[in-house]
Amino acid sequence: MPGTRFNEREIIQLLTSRFSSNRSPLGFEDDVAALPISRDRWAILKTDMLVGSTDIPPGMSLSQAARKSVVATVSDFAAKGVLPKALLVSLGLKRKVSRTIVRQIASGLDQASREYGCTIVGGDTNRANDLVIDLIGIGFASPRHVIRRRGAKPGDIVVVTGEFGKTAAGLHVLLSRRWNPAKFRSLTRSVLHPVARLELGVALANSGAATGSIDSSDGLAWSLYELARASRVNIRIEKIPIARDAIEYAKLRQLDPNELALYGGEEYEIIATISPKKYVPLTRKIPSLIRIGKVERGTGLVSAFVGNDLHWIEPRGWDHFS
Amino acid sequence: MPGTRFNEREIIQLLTSRFSSNRSPLGFEDDVAALPISRDRWAILKTDMLVGSTDIPPGMSLSQAARKSVVATVSDFAAKGVLPKALLVSLGLKRKVSRTIVRQIASGLDQASREYGCTIVGGDTNRANDLVIDLIGIGFASPRHVIRRRGAKPGDIVVVTGEFGKTAAGLHVLLSRRWNPAKFRSLTRSVLHPVARLELGVALANSGAATGSIDSSDGLAWSLYELARASRVNIRIEKIPIARDAIEYAKLRQLDPNELALYGGEEYEIIATISPKKYVPLTRKIPSLIRIGKVERGTGLVSAFVGNDLHWIEPRGWDHFS
């Protein structure tokens, strides 16, 4: 029906169906855009918008929010194994913005750009009713180096770069203001000070072992679905990788730990599929990788063992429009 | 004083003073950012944010607004003589966005990308309280080819690619709703369907005659000041280039035509300074250029003859934060 609400995936599909040309060799559906600049070199581009009223939870400072906007962009580069070289920053600021606010934003952007070794080369400022920080990253890579979202093959092993659930639990702490955030520091820190897995992503790409990858910023379940759909395979999760702190918090607050790990979002791990022959040598090079499942023939579905039972995972997660 | 309001120029200075590294060879103050990618090649980058509540005048459709956001980005490339090759689009949309709205935005973006021969290679969507369209352009150029903002020299001749005042007059028509916009079609069209001077900008850069340039999107007066400040020269305007339709509208509504031409903003002409020896051959190649004044020794000031009297021009113009 015209005029009804629809979700982020549908918005992107509607938008991109209207664009008469897309010569990006990765298509619109990958974590980043690619622009060929010579026979063996691509410019890799990514933009990620942070909006004050929807993306800054209670307890997060403006400096932390600005830093997070960089982390979100860098995380997509990390998933493709590409170093972001430079950043542009487009800011929407309220009319009565103070020097203190601008200083805090600048400080968070500067901190993050130093953490990930990229230079802020330019930007734009504009008046807006809400704080808007649009971060643009650019890097360069050989086409052979970039791990595609659509490359997963049946038989591949699915790995992640870290455990899940702490961000959803941390957000739960921050939103239920009657709890003392200091008591759950490891949980709230994962919300307030997320980390992009840039070194691990580059190591994965350098290993040549990864066939497909995606960052998990839209949630573990949703990101697995995106990977499965793009690669036209199914994914079977053998063990949902839940952080111990998230399990403990779930017990305390009578929450479902699987829910926290699968449907949380804004967790910046990398999910990758590994060619089975290369798996063992890879685990020697990158011992921190966590095996969570396998790729199977299929049509884009994700299932998981919960206890001894195999369930379909729901294709839902972090959606700005739901 | 901390906490008081300040203007866009001060915001950018405060921001950039906090960034520990800026290796952009053009600095933060030029129309675009540059990122060296090899000894003789730069990536040229520009981001420009359009915000629904402040940048869309009454009478402008969403398709026109989306198209304009591309024009604003392309215009900065035009001023540097560089072809934008690809675009990224970061969208902030309201929660209850309809298919019709998304289609209109997509259609305006697609139209503009075809007009200027660039490909939309990627983007991001986010929820926001206001419509936000952040357009990012990328192109490539030899460092020798790019016209700097800081290159104007005393003795140079100042030229523009078109006359001024129609946009301010057109905005005046659209804002005073009791007038029939159809009656002033050439004025309102300059607001609703602006055009970036991409071919002229590339021709200027190819000629090798331009020493300095800027686009006029912040208004003729303000842009002249930016050019004069960046080049550490004064600029003397011999004749303010006002469009005939703007003069007629000013008479009709008892407005000051100089005010319309100097302080309007959102007019996408190129202002360039031309080496005097190369001026005559250049006018044969590009006869549409309009000579408006001369560059003089100085410290960044702009004056103009109004009638027989020389006046300092006020350093004001389009500022989102004033």
Chai-1 contact restraints between the chains, C-beta under 6 A:
chainA,res_idxA,chainB,res_idxB,connection_type,confidence,min_distance_angstrom,max_distance_angstrom,comment,restraint_id
A,P2,B,R99,contact,1.0,0.0,6.0,A-B,restraint_1
A,P2,B,T100,contact,1.0,0.0,6.0,A-B,restraint_2
A,G3,B,S98,contact,1.0,0.0,6.0,A-B,restraint_3
A,R5,B,K96,contact,1.0,0.0,6.0,A-B,restraint_4
A,E8,B,T125,contact,1.0,0.0,6.0,A-B,restraint_5
A,I11,B,V102,contact,1.0,0.0,6.0,A-B,restraint_6
A,I11,B,T125,contact,1.0,0.0,6.0,A-B,restraint_7
A,L14,B,V102,contact,1.0,0.0,6.0,A-B,restraint_8
A,L15,B,A106,contact,1.0,0.0,6.0,A-B,restraint_9
A,R18,B,A106,contact,1.0,0.0,6.0,A-B,restraint_10
A,R18,B,D110,contact,1.0,0.0,6.0,A-B,restraint_11
A,F19,B,D110,contact,1.0,0.0,6.0,A-B,restraint_12
A,F19,B,I120,contact,1.0,0.0,6.0,A-B,restraint_13
A,S20,B,D110,contact,1.0,0.0,6.0,A-B,restraint_14
A,S21,B,T119,contact,1.0,0.0,6.0,A-B,restraint_15
A,R23,B,T119,contact,1.0,0.0,6.0,A-B,restraint_16
A,S24,B,V121,contact,1.0,0.0,6.0,A-B,restraint_17
A,A33,B,V121,contact,1.0,0.0,6.0,A-B,restraint_18
A,A33,B,G122,contact,1.0,0.0,6.0,A-B,restraint_19
A,L35,B,A86,contact,1.0,0.0,6.0,A-B,restraint_20
A,L35,B,V121,contact,1.0,0.0,6.0,A-B,restraint_21
A,L45,B,L88,contact,1.0,0.0,6.0,A-B,restraint_22
A,T47,B,L88,contact,1.0,0.0,6.0,A-B,restraint_23
A,T47,B,S90,contact,1.0,0.0,6.0,A-B,restraint_24
A,T47,B,D124,contact,1.0,0.0,6.0,A-B,restraint_25
A,T47,B,I136,contact,1.0,0.0,6.0,A-B,restraint_26
A,D48,B,D124,contact,1.0,0.0,6.0,A-B,restraint_27
A,M49,B,S90,contact,1.0,0.0,6.0,A-B,restraint_28
A,M49,B,G92,contact,1.0,0.0,6.0,A-B,restraint_29
A,M49,B,D124,contact,1.0,0.0,6.0,A-B,restraint_30
A,M49,B,N126,contact,1.0,0.0,6.0,A-B,restraint_31
A,V51,B,G92,contact,1.0,0.0,6.0,A-B,restraint_32
A,V51,B,N126,contact,1.0,0.0,6.0,A-B,restraint_33
A,V51,B,A128,contact,1.0,0.0,6.0,A-B,restraint_34
A,S53,B,N129,contact,1.0,0.0,6.0,A-B,restraint_35
A,T54,B,R127,contact,1.0,0.0,6.0,A-B,restraint_36
A,A86,B,L35,contact,1.0,0.0,6.0,A-B,restraint_37
A,L88,B,L45,contact,1.0,0.0,6.0,A-B,restraint_38
A,L88,B,T47,contact,1.0,0.0,6.0,A-B,restraint_39
A,S90,B,T47,contact,1.0,0.0,6.0,A-B,restraint_40
A,S90,B,M49,contact,1.0,0.0,6.0,A-B,restraint_41
A,S90,B,D134,contact,1.0,0.0,6.0,A-B,restraint_42
A,G92,B,M49,contact,1.0,0.0,6.0,A-B,restraint_43
A,G92,B,V51,contact,1.0,0.0,6.0,A-B,restraint_44
A,K96,B,R5,contact,1.0,0.0,6.0,A-B,restraint_45
A,S98,B,G3,contact,1.0,0.0,6.0,A-B,restraint_46
A,R99,B,P2,contact,1.0,0.0,6.0,A-B,restraint_47
A,T100,B,P2,contact,1.0,0.0,6.0,A-B,restraint_48
A,V102,B,I11,contact,1.0,0.0,6.0,A-B,restraint_49
A,V102,B,L14,contact,1.0,0.0,6.0,A-B,restraint_50
A,A106,B,L15,contact,1.0,0.0,6.0,A-B,restraint_51
A,A106,B,R18,contact,1.0,0.0,6.0,A-B,restraint_52
A,D110,B,R18,contact,1.0,0.0,6.0,A-B,restraint_53
A,D110,B,F19,contact,1.0,0.0,6.0,A-B,restraint_54
A,D110,B,S20,contact,1.0,0.0,6.0,A-B,restraint_55
A,T119,B,S21,contact,1.0,0.0,6.0,A-B,restraint_56
A,T119,B,R23,contact,1.0,0.0,6.0,A-B,restraint_57
A,I120,B,F19,contact,1.0,0.0,6.0,A-B,restraint_58
A,V121,B,S24,contact,1.0,0.0,6.0,A-B,restraint_59
A,V121,B,A33,contact,1.0,0.0,6.0,A-B,restraint_60
A,V121,B,L35,contact,1.0,0.0,6.0,A-B,restraint_61
A,G122,B,A33,contact,1.0,0.0,6.0,A-B,restraint_62
A,D124,B,T47,contact,1.0,0.0,6.0,A-B,restraint_63
A,D124,B,D48,contact,1.0,0.0,6.0,A-B,restraint_64
A,D124,B,M49,contact,1.0,0.0,6.0,A-B,restraint_65
A,T125,B,E8,contact,1.0,0.0,6.0,A-B,restraint_66
A,T125,B,I11,contact,1.0,0.0,6.0,A-B,restraint_67
A,N126,B,M49,contact,1.0,0.0,6.0,A-B,restraint_68
A,N126,B,V51,contact,1.0,0.0,6.0,A-B,restraint_69
A,N126,B,H320,contact,1.0,0.0,6.0,A-B,restraint_70
A,R127,B,T54,contact,1.0,0.0,6.0,A-B,restraint_71
A,R127,B,H320,contact,1.0,0.0,6.0,A-B,restraint_72
A,A128,B,V51,contact,1.0,0.0,6.0,A-B,restraint_73
A,N129,B,S53,contact,1.0,0.0,6.0,A-B,restraint_74
A,N129,B,N129,contact,1.0,0.0,6.0,A-B,restraint_75
A,N129,B,D130,contact,1.0,0.0,6.0,A-B,restraint_76
A,D130,B,N129,contact,1.0,0.0,6.0,A-B,restraint_77
A,D130,B,D130,contact,1.0,0.0,6.0,A-B,restraint_78
A,V132,B,V132,contact,1.0,0.0,6.0,A-B,restraint_79
A,D134,B,S90,contact,1.0,0.0,6.0,A-B,restraint_80
A,D134,B,D134,contact,1.0,0.0,6.0,A-B,restraint_81
A,I136,B,T47,contact,1.0,0.0,6.0,A-B,restraint_82
A,I136,B,I136,contact,1.0,0.0,6.0,A-B,restraint_83
A,H320,B,N126,contact,1.0,0.0,6.0,A-B,restraint_84
A,H320,B,R127,contact,1.0,0.0,6.0,A-B,restraint_85
